Amino acid sequence: MRVTLYSRPGCHLCDDLKAALAAMEDDIAFTLVERNIEDDPRDMERYRYLIPVLDIENGLLLYPPYEWNVLADALRSASLNTNA
C-alpha cells in the first residue's frame, strides 16, 4: 500500500507525522512517499495551508490535526482493502 505525505521543508508538523508513520511501519505494511508541495504548483495551491496531508491508497485523505489512533486505524483499514 502506498501512503503519500504532502509536506514542505521546515514543517515541524510534517516531521512529527513522518516520525509517527515510521514507528507504525513495523506493524502496518506501507510504502511512504513524501511530496514537497513546493515542487508542484497544483500541490502548493491545494495544500498550502493544510499540510501535512496524508493520502492513503485505498483509504482516506487525512488532514491535521492527527489523532494517532485514528491514523493507525485508517492505515489498517486501507491495508485490509489492499489485501482483499
N, C-alpha and C positions, 0 to 999 in steps of 0.2 A: 504494500500500500504506500502511496506517495502522500506526503504531507508537505505543503508549501507554506513557508513562513515569509510573509511580506514585511520587510523591515527597512531600516536605513542606518547608516553609520552613526554612532553616538547615541543611539536609543537604548537607555538602560532597561526599559520595559521589554524591549526586544531581546536583550541579553539575558534577562531573567527568564523569559519564556523559553528561549533556546536551551538554557541550563536545565529547566524543568523537563523539557522534551528529551534531552539527553539522558536524564535519570529514568525516564519511562521506557526508553528503547530496550532495556533488558527484559521487560515484561510484555511489551506490545511491539510486534514486528512492523516497522515502517521505515521508509527512507525519507529523511528530511532534506528538502530543497529550500535554500534561502534565496529570496529575490530582493535585491536592493531596489526600492521603488524609485530611487533617483536615476536608475538606468533606463527606465521606460516611462515616457510622458503619460501614457494611459494609466499605468500603475500609480504614478505620482498624483494624477488628478483624482483617481478613485480612492486612494488610501492615505493621502497626505495627513489627514487629521485623525486617522483611525488606527494607526499601527500600534502594536503589532497585530496583524491579521493572520489567521491560520486557516488555510484551505485544506480540508481533509478529504482526500479522494474517497468517493462513495459515502461521503458523510456531510458534515456541516461546514459552513463558513463561519468561523468564530471571531468575535470582536472583543476587545477588552471592556471591562475588567474580567480577568480569568479567575475562575474557581477551579482549583486543581482537580477536585473530584469530578466536576463536570467535564473538564478537559479529558481526563482519563477515561471516563465513560464514553465520551464521543469517539475517542480513538479505538476503544474496544469494540464498540458497535460498528464502526466503519470497517474494522478488521474482519469482523464476522461477515459483513456484507461482501467483502472482497473474497473471502474463502468459500462463500456459498455458491 
